[in-house]
């Protein structure tokens, strides 16, 4: 109740100050608004305001709102450069500047100010007179690249908890950073970034690693700002890459499950952010409804969904936070095609993805194509066509790549012949 009252107070103050589009995100406990002359929305974290009570809280909110700078985006490169930070995210609502760095994950850039964070838009580098590559490079250069002190005598788990300024999960974007933690974790580092405020690192081959897969999944499933349940190592250049093990390895099932959960989450987010237009109606190019914090209808994995030794097959849905707005997120128009591209999927059903299997038999992703109708299929290990389950390799010759969709989908007019 205290959080809801505070959110309402901030919304009223913002709207009174002229920010008429201010919206409260209850799940993330933050408020989003767009300043005049700024195309990129700004997010206000409300947690710092909870400490004050009564009249002091209202006075602090008034000072908080009065101190907002409009527009939030710096006008020149000299001012912007030291404020830039890279962030590691999945699909983010809106269309900010980004580049792919890992499966289902992208590198974005935000302008970090004391009370706000704002995504850099795709056209902003030109406004600053620099290239997108210069923006990404400057953002990475601004990370602390912190080095841990001491040396571990045996494998340990190091947990980085972000206070909002450290950007620990973003450090995985720095070449060589994870590799340099070998002495502190007691072996070759393996990292997990289940949500934006948590980075877990341990040594490959340690007794802690299996437990961290389960822990990362639990954090990921319950987080309001999830990133990924997967584990990550590094290649011979020091670049962060997905952690892999061969079939038969004790952790192979855990690795496959984490990969599948991330795929299910991101495809569910994509499907919920791309409303299917009526077959008889003209497709709209307007932004998606401006609703903040609306939960997804996807099933929520619970702690019980963590990797188990049971051999009974199970089916796992996606975390319910798939389309919840995150810190500094833009309006929910992610992956929205242009008018011409919308015609290519007009009336096509966005097929869902599930994680099926068990610890004993292994985990697989399955696309569920229930009816003989035009569809957009997610990339999966297998496809259920009606009641028949077929391998992806068997189905893909009958499909065509759908344009402008990330993650990628494949289109078909109906069930392939047997």
C-alpha positions as CSV (number, residue, x, y, z in Angstrom):
1,X,0.0,0.0,0.0
2,X,2.8,2.4,0.8
3,X,4.4,1.8,-2.6
4,X,1.1,2.3,-4.4
5,X,0.5,5.6,-2.5
6,X,4.0,6.8,-3.3
7,X,3.6,5.8,-7.0
8,X,0.3,7.7,-7.1
9,X,1.9,10.8,-5.4
10,X,4.7,10.9,-8.0
11,X,2.3,10.4,-10.9
12,X,0.2,13.4,-9.7
13,X,3.2,15.6,-9.3
14,X,4.6,14.7,-12.7
15,X,1.3,15.3,-14.4
16,X,0.9,18.6,-12.6
17,X,4.4,19.5,-13.9
18,X,3.3,18.8,-17.4
19,X,4.4,15.2,-17.9
20,X,0.9,14.0,-19.0
21,X,2.0,10.5,-20.2
22,X,3.5,9.5,-16.8
23,X,2.7,5.9,-16.0
24,X,3.3,3.8,-12.8
25,X,5.0,0.4,-13.1
26,X,3.9,-1.4,-10.0
27,X,6.1,-4.5,-10.6
28,X,9.3,-2.6,-11.1
29,X,8.3,0.2,-8.6
30,X,9.1,2.9,-11.0
31,X,7.5,5.6,-13.1
32,X,7.9,6.3,-16.8
33,X,7.4,9.5,-18.6
34,X,8.5,11.4,-21.7
35,X,9.9,14.9,-21.5
36,X,8.9,17.5,-24.1
37,X,11.3,17.4,-27.1
38,X,12.6,14.0,-26.1
39,X,11.5,10.9,-28.1
40,X,13.0,8.5,-25.6
41,X,11.0,7.9,-22.3
42,X,12.7,8.3,-18.9
43,X,12.3,6.0,-16.0
44,X,12.3,7.2,-12.3
45,X,13.2,4.6,-9.7
46,X,11.0,5.2,-6.6
47,X,12.8,3.1,-4.0
48,X,15.0,6.0,-2.9
49,X,11.9,7.9,-1.9
50,X,10.6,5.3,0.5
51,X,12.8,6.3,3.4
52,X,11.0,9.6,3.9
53,X,7.6,9.7,5.7
54,X,4.5,11.9,5.6
55,X,5.2,15.6,4.8
56,X,8.9,15.0,4.3
57,X,8.1,12.4,1.6
58,X,5.8,14.8,-0.2
59,X,8.4,17.6,0.0
60,X,11.1,15.2,-1.3
61,X,8.9,14.2,-4.2
62,X,8.3,17.8,-5.0
63,X,12.0,18.5,-5.0
64,X,12.6,15.3,-7.0
65,X,10.1,16.3,-9.7
66,X,11.2,20.0,-9.7
67,X,14.8,18.9,-10.2
68,X,14.2,16.9,-13.4
69,X,16.0,18.2,-16.4
70,X,14.1,18.6,-19.7
71,X,15.0,17.2,-22.0
72,X,16.8,14.4,-20.3
73,X,19.0,13.6,-23.2
74,X,22.3,15.6,-23.3
75,X,22.5,17.9,-26.3
76,X,26.1,17.5,-27.3
77,X,28.7,14.7,-27.3
78,X,31.0,16.3,-24.8
79,X,28.2,16.3,-22.2
80,X,26.8,12.9,-23.1
81,X,30.0,10.8,-23.4
82,X,30.9,10.5,-19.6
83,X,27.2,9.6,-18.9
84,X,27.0,6.7,-21.2
85,X,26.8,3.1,-19.9
86,X,26.3,-0.2,-21.8
87,X,23.5,-2.5,-20.6
88,X,22.9,-6.2,-21.4
89,X,19.3,-6.9,-22.1
90,X,16.9,-9.2,-23.9
91,X,14.3,-7.8,-26.2
92,X,13.5,-4.3,-24.9
93,X,10.2,-2.4,-25.7
94,X,10.7,0.4,-28.1
95,X,13.4,0.7,-30.8
96,X,16.6,2.0,-29.0
97,X,20.1,1.7,-30.4
98,X,21.3,-1.9,-29.9
99,X,23.5,-4.6,-31.3
100,X,23.3,-8.4,-30.8
101,X,26.0,-9.8,-28.5
102,X,24.7,-13.2,-27.3
103,X,21.8,-15.5,-28.3
104,X,18.6,-13.6,-27.5
105,X,20.6,-10.8,-25.8
106,X,21.6,-7.3,-27.0
107,X,23.9,-4.5,-26.0
108,X,22.1,-1.2,-25.5
109,X,23.4,2.2,-24.3
110,X,21.8,4.3,-21.6
111,X,22.4,7.9,-20.4
112,X,23.0,7.4,-16.6
113,X,22.1,10.4,-14.5
114,X,21.6,10.6,-10.7
115,X,17.9,9.9,-10.7
116,X,17.1,8.7,-14.3
117,X,18.4,6.4,-17.0
118,X,17.4,6.9,-20.6
119,X,18.0,4.6,-23.6
120,X,20.0,6.1,-26.5
121,X,17.8,6.1,-29.6
122,X,19.1,4.9,-33.0
123,X,19.2,8.4,-34.4
124,X,20.9,10.0,-31.4
125,X,24.6,9.3,-32.4
126,X,24.1,11.4,-35.6
127,X,22.7,14.2,-33.4
128,X,25.9,14.1,-31.4
129,X,28.0,14.0,-34.5
130,X,29.4,10.5,-33.9
131,X,28.9,7.0,-35.1
132,X,27.0,4.3,-33.3
133,X,30.3,2.4,-32.8
134,X,31.7,5.4,-31.0
135,X,28.7,5.5,-28.7
136,X,29.1,1.8,-27.9
137,X,32.9,2.2,-27.3
138,X,32.4,5.2,-25.1
139,X,29.8,3.4,-23.0
140,X,32.1,0.4,-22.4
141,X,35.0,2.7,-21.6
142,X,33.0,4.3,-18.8
143,X,32.6,1.0,-16.9
144,X,34.8,0.7,-13.9
145,X,36.2,-2.7,-14.9
146,X,36.5,-3.4,-11.2
147,X,39.1,-6.0,-10.1
148,X,38.5,-8.1,-7.0
149,X,41.1,-8.3,-4.4
150,X,42.6,-11.5,-2.9
151,X,43.0,-15.0,-4.2
152,X,40.7,-18.0,-3.6
153,X,42.4,-21.1,-2.3
154,X,39.5,-23.2,-3.6
155,X,36.5,-22.7,-5.9
156,X,34.0,-20.2,-4.4
157,X,30.9,-18.2,-5.5
158,X,31.3,-14.5,-5.9
159,X,28.0,-12.6,-5.9
160,X,27.9,-9.0,-7.2
161,X,24.8,-7.1,-6.0
162,X,24.2,-3.9,-7.9
163,X,23.2,-0.7,-6.1
164,X,22.0,0.8,-9.3
165,X,25.3,2.5,-10.2
166,X,27.8,-0.5,-10.6
167,X,26.3,-2.1,-13.7
168,X,27.8,-5.4,-12.8
169,X,25.9,-7.4,-15.4
170,X,27.2,-5.0,-18.0
171,X,30.8,-6.0,-17.2
172,X,30.2,-9.2,-19.2
173,X,30.3,-6.9,-22.2
174,X,34.0,-6.1,-21.5
175,X,36.5,-8.3,-23.3
176,X,38.7,-10.1,-20.8
177,X,36.9,-9.0,-17.7
178,X,35.4,-12.3,-16.8
179,X,38.7,-14.1,-17.5
180,X,40.5,-11.8,-15.0
181,X,38.3,-13.2,-12.1
182,X,40.0,-16.6,-12.3
183,X,42.1,-16.0,-9.2
184,X,39.1,-14.8,-7.1
185,X,36.8,-17.7,-7.9
186,X,39.4,-20.4,-7.8
187,X,39.3,-21.6,-11.4
188,X,38.0,-20.8,-14.9
189,X,35.1,-18.4,-14.3
190,X,31.5,-19.1,-15.3
191,X,29.0,-16.3,-14.8
192,X,25.2,-16.0,-14.4
193,X,23.2,-12.8,-14.9
194,X,19.7,-13.8,-14.0
195,X,18.4,-10.3,-13.4
196,X,19.7,-6.7,-13.7
197,X,20.9,-6.4,-10.1
198,X,22.6,-9.8,-9.8
199,X,25.8,-11.3,-11.2
200,X,27.0,-14.7,-9.9
201,X,30.4,-16.1,-10.8
202,X,32.0,-19.4,-9.8
203,X,34.7,-21.8,-11.2
204,X,34.0,-24.3,-13.9
205,X,34.0,-27.8,-12.6
206,X,33.3,-26.7,-9.0
207,X,30.7,-28.3,-6.8
208,X,28.9,-24.9,-6.8
209,X,28.1,-24.8,-10.5
210,X,25.1,-27.2,-10.6
211,X,23.5,-25.3,-7.7
212,X,24.0,-22.0,-9.4
213,X,22.0,-23.2,-12.4
214,X,19.0,-23.9,-10.2
215,X,19.6,-20.6,-8.2
216,X,19.9,-18.5,-11.4
217,X,16.6,-20.1,-12.8
218,X,14.8,-19.3,-9.6
219,X,16.0,-15.7,-9.6
220,X,15.2,-15.3,-13.3
221,X,11.7,-16.7,-13.0
222,X,10.7,-14.4,-10.1
223,X,12.6,-11.2,-11.1
224,X,10.8,-8.1,-12.3
225,X,13.8,-7.3,-14.5
226,X,15.1,-10.7,-15.7
227,X,18.0,-11.0,-18.2
228,X,19.0,-14.7,-18.7
229,X,19.1,-18.0,-16.8
230,X,22.0,-19.2,-18.9
231,X,25.6,-19.6,-17.8
232,X,28.5,-17.8,-19.7
233,X,32.2,-18.3,-20.1
234,X,34.6,-16.7,-22.5
235,X,36.5,-17.6,-25.7
236,X,40.2,-17.4,-26.6
237,X,39.8,-13.6,-27.2
238,X,38.2,-13.0,-23.8
239,X,34.8,-12.4,-25.2
240,X,31.8,-13.6,-23.2
241,X,30.1,-16.6,-24.8
242,X,27.4,-19.1,-23.7
243,X,28.8,-21.9,-21.5
244,X,28.6,-25.2,-23.2
245,X,29.3,-28.8,-22.4
246,X,29.1,-32.0,-24.6
247,X,26.3,-34.5,-24.4
248,X,26.8,-36.9,-21.6
249,X,28.4,-34.2,-19.4
250,X,26.7,-34.1,-15.9
251,X,25.6,-30.5,-16.6
252,X,24.4,-31.0,-20.1
253,X,20.7,-31.2,-19.1
254,X,21.0,-28.0,-17.0
255,X,22.7,-26.1,-19.8
256,X,20.0,-27.2,-22.3
257,X,17.2,-26.3,-19.8
258,X,18.6,-22.8,-19.3
259,X,18.9,-22.3,-23.0
260,X,15.3,-23.4,-23.5
261,X,13.9,-21.2,-20.8
262,X,15.5,-18.1,-22.3
263,X,14.1,-18.9,-25.7
264,X,10.6,-19.5,-24.3
265,X,10.8,-16.2,-22.4
266,X,11.9,-14.1,-25.4
267,X,9.5,-15.6,-27.9
268,X,6.7,-15.2,-25.4
269,X,7.7,-11.5,-24.9
270,X,7.8,-11.1,-28.7
271,X,4.3,-12.7,-29.2
272,X,2.7,-10.5,-26.5
273,X,4.3,-7.3,-27.9
274,X,3.1,-8.1,-31.5
275,X,-0.7,-8.1,-31.4
276,X,-2.1,-10.0,-34.3
277,X,-4.2,-7.7,-36.5
278,X,-7.7,-8.9,-37.5
279,X,-7.7,-10.7,-40.8
280,X,-10.2,-8.3,-42.3
281,X,-8.8,-5.1,-40.7
282,X,-6.1,-2.8,-42.0
283,X,-2.9,-3.3,-40.0
284,X,-2.1,-0.4,-37.7
285,X,1.3,1.3,-37.5
286,X,0.5,3.0,-34.2
287,X,2.4,2.3,-31.0
288,X,1.2,-0.5,-28.8
289,X,-1.0,0.6,-25.9
290,X,0.9,2.6,-23.3
291,X,0.3,0.2,-20.4
292,X,3.0,-0.1,-17.8
293,X,3.6,-3.1,-15.7
294,X,0.9,-5.3,-17.2
295,X,1.7,-8.9,-16.5
296,X,2.0,-11.5,-19.3
297,X,-0.5,-14.3,-19.6
298,X,2.4,-16.8,-19.9
299,X,2.8,-19.4,-17.2
300,X,5.2,-18.6,-14.4
301,X,7.9,-21.1,-13.6
302,X,8.2,-21.7,-9.9
303,X,11.0,-22.9,-7.7
304,X,9.7,-26.4,-8.3
305,X,10.6,-26.0,-12.0
306,X,14.3,-26.0,-11.2
307,X,16.3,-28.9,-12.7
308,X,15.4,-32.1,-11.0
309,X,16.5,-35.7,-11.3
310,X,12.9,-36.9,-12.0
311,X,12.5,-38.7,-15.3
312,X,8.8,-37.9,-15.7
313,X,8.3,-35.6,-18.7
314,X,7.2,-32.1,-18.0
315,X,6.2,-29.0,-19.9
316,X,7.5,-25.6,-18.8
317,X,5.9,-22.2,-19.7
318,X,7.5,-18.8,-19.8
319,X,8.1,-16.4,-16.9
320,X,5.3,-14.0,-16.5
321,X,7.6,-11.0,-16.7
322,X,8.1,-11.4,-20.4
323,X,6.6,-8.1,-21.4
324,X,7.0,-6.1,-18.1
325,X,8.6,-2.7,-18.8
326,X,12.2,-2.4,-17.4
327,X,14.4,0.4,-16.2
328,X,14.7,3.1,-18.9
329,X,12.6,1.1,-21.3
330,X,10.9,2.9,-24.2
331,X,7.2,2.4,-25.2
332,X,6.2,-1.2,-26.0
333,X,6.7,-1.3,-29.7
334,X,9.6,-3.7,-29.8
335,X,10.0,-5.7,-33.0
336,X,7.0,-3.9,-34.6
337,X,7.4,-4.2,-38.4
338,X,6.7,-1.4,-40.8
339,X,3.4,-1.2,-42.6
340,X,4.7,-3.2,-45.6
341,X,6.2,-5.9,-43.4
342,X,3.1,-6.1,-41.3
343,X,1.2,-7.3,-44.4
344,X,3.5,-10.4,-44.5
345,X,2.2,-11.6,-41.1
346,X,-1.3,-10.1,-41.2
347,X,-3.6,-12.8,-39.9
348,X,-0.8,-15.3,-39.1
349,X,-0.9,-16.9,-35.7
350,X,2.2,-16.3,-33.5
351,X,2.9,-19.9,-32.5
352,X,4.0,-20.4,-28.9
353,X,7.2,-22.2,-27.6
354,X,7.4,-24.6,-24.7
355,X,10.2,-26.4,-22.9
356,X,9.5,-30.1,-22.7
357,X,11.4,-33.2,-21.4
358,X,13.0,-34.0,-18.1
359,X,16.4,-34.2,-16.4
360,X,16.7,-37.8,-17.4
361,X,15.6,-37.7,-21.1
362,X,16.9,-34.2,-21.7
363,X,15.2,-30.8,-22.4
364,X,13.9,-29.7,-25.8
365,X,12.0,-26.7,-27.1
366,X,8.8,-27.4,-28.9
367,X,6.7,-25.1,-31.1
368,X,3.0,-25.9,-30.8
369,X,1.2,-25.6,-34.2
370,X,-2.3,-26.6,-33.2
371,X,-4.4,-25.7,-36.2
372,X,-3.9,-25.9,-40.0
373,X,-3.6,-22.1,-40.5
374,X,-1.0,-19.5,-41.4
375,X,1.5,-19.2,-38.7
376,X,4.8,-17.6,-37.6
377,X,6.9,-20.3,-36.0
378,X,9.7,-19.8,-33.5
379,X,12.9,-21.6,-34.0
380,X,12.6,-24.9,-32.0
381,X,14.1,-28.3,-31.6
382,X,10.8,-29.8,-32.7
383,X,7.4,-28.8,-33.9
384,X,4.1,-30.3,-32.9
385,X,1.9,-30.2,-36.0
386,X,-1.6,-31.1,-34.8
387,X,-1.0,-34.3,-32.8
388,X,2.2,-35.2,-34.7
389,X,5.6,-34.1,-33.3
390,X,8.3,-33.6,-36.0
391,X,11.9,-32.5,-35.9
392,X,12.7,-28.9,-36.9
393,X,14.9,-30.2,-39.8
394,X,11.8,-32.0,-41.1
395,X,9.6,-29.0,-41.0
396,X,11.9,-26.1,-42.0
397,X,12.0,-26.9,-45.8
398,X,8.3,-26.0,-45.9
399,X,8.8,-22.6,-44.2
400,X,10.1,-19.2,-45.3
401,X,11.9,-16.7,-43.1
402,X,9.7,-13.9,-41.8
403,X,11.1,-10.4,-42.3
404,X,12.1,-7.9,-39.5
405,X,11.4,-10.2,-36.5
406,X,13.9,-10.6,-33.6
407,X,14.1,-13.3,-32.4
408,X,13.7,-14.9,-35.9
409,X,10.4,-16.6,-36.9
410,X,9.5,-18.7,-39.9
411,X,6.3,-18.3,-41.9
412,X,3.9,-21.0,-43.4
413,X,0.5,-20.9,-44.9
414,X,-0.6,-24.2,-43.4
415,X,0.5,-27.6,-42.2
416,X,3.2,-29.2,-44.4
417,X,2.2,-32.4,-46.1
418,X,3.2,-35.6,-44.4
